[in-house]
């Protein structure tokens, strides 16, 4: 990169991933060039009724798409790559990432019929690439997915290290330890800013090695007398490898169920990240040929997702696997915040069906992929940044991480807590938050992207809480007189047979209001609909203290 000068300015704009868990996306602005880091989704909160997932608002990128040099990916989790199909419809730029990461991206783009138009550039951990004129180092770190990297972005005023998801595992399953030497080397040369993972900042100590889980899984497999069903994140290839190793050791075949599990296993095997001995895998439909002690199932559903394979087994409606007394079910994951209720429900149902369930609360079948406090301190100590910005966490996580950085020696004035859209501006002299750009969330519902807004969500919330009351009437086109109705239909409000008196009284209210309109010569549909709503809303609330959505439907003959 060019020599440091006093008039250089570098801007960093998070479009997601700060103040929230998910939809990670960061924009680095160096001169006339933009570099985008990650493009992830976020799974919806409970109040986003019917929404499949949330993606970042990329208005700023669309406005500046001619300046974007490429998108660099840290790893292959959905909260870092899931929004790519939607971003690439608007911005066609090269994508840079490690081999597994791009293998997962390739599968995702194929599903969206975008693969032929996109340039994928493989970068090996430990190497560098120029994206435009911006040099980016891919620095190996450990995480709950293989091939995860921190990024060092070299700018005219210094390097910036972006470490959104990491931990330091000294005994990783694949033998690839984090590149501490590279991080220390960057620190010795001078790092302008560190953006660091805040997910586990509330946890003291260090995060346990993934190998600890392997020992627990092996012991559970050894003790199991019947079938074994293991549910974990499909992306955790190292966890899957340890399940395979344990099953192989005790002469069990492996069968896979769950769409994402099948996809991830196939991609990881093809790319050489997952090793399953020849003849060990069997098709799901052939598992009934084996006795219980000869088979191990790998499945999705560790988060209690309603349509996932394990959840369907727990409910008893999986087409090929029925839970039987004597089955051992290992839920090798911890509940993502917000999913605790669904996970607990699934575990309860499994117990009711006679399974022996091994889960995180009662055994060590899961460790996090995120750094705890001591590792976060180590990252700061290695990198020695001038400025510190916590990322990848809700506000409380960012706050605690900022306090941790101050304890390690970062001056308070050099620590920034940002929010989506904040423009963080650095010069040789200082760093500051210099305004904001348009940012936020775009809701994806089925094939609709951004077409569900506050009004639709309000209506869905109202429907879920108090139901709907539909008033149907027919009027004569020429005279404007009512020739049929009003008829009242309800859904999610009251059951008509049991509340016939209320419905009859409500119908009478509507008839009286419409008669007044007829006497006054009112034929405008808008006025008629408003009159019906006014006549019913107060009456219904007085009767049963509910406020259903009232939907008048007028037909003309």
Secondary structure, 3 states (H helix, E strand, C coil): CCCCCCCCCEEEEEEECECECCCCEEEEEECCEEEEECCCEECCCCCCCCCCEEEECCHHHHHCHHHEEEEECCCCCHHHHCCHHHHCCCCCCCEEECHHHHHHHHHHHHHCCCHHHCCEEECCCCCEEEECCEEEEEEECECCCCCCEEEEEEECCEEEEEECCCECCCCCCCCCCCCHHHHHHHHHHCEEEEEEECCCCCCCCCCCCHHHHHHHHHHHHHHCCCCEEEECCCCCHHHHHHHHHHHHHCCCEEEEECHHHHHHHHHHHHCCCCCCCCCCECCHHHHHHCCHHHEEEEECCCCCCCCCHHHHHHHCCCCCCCCCCCCEEEECCCCCCCCHHHHHHHHHHHHHCCCEEEECCCCCCCCCCCCCHHHHHHHHHHHCEEEEEEECECHHHHHHHHHHHHHHCCCHHHEECCCCCEEEEECCCCEEEEEECCCCEEEEECCEECCCCHHHHHHHHHHHHHCEEEEEEEECCCCCCEEEEEEEEEECCCCCCCCHHHHHHHHHHHHHHHHHHHHCCCCCHHHHHHHHHHHHHHHHHHHHCCCCEEEEEEEEC
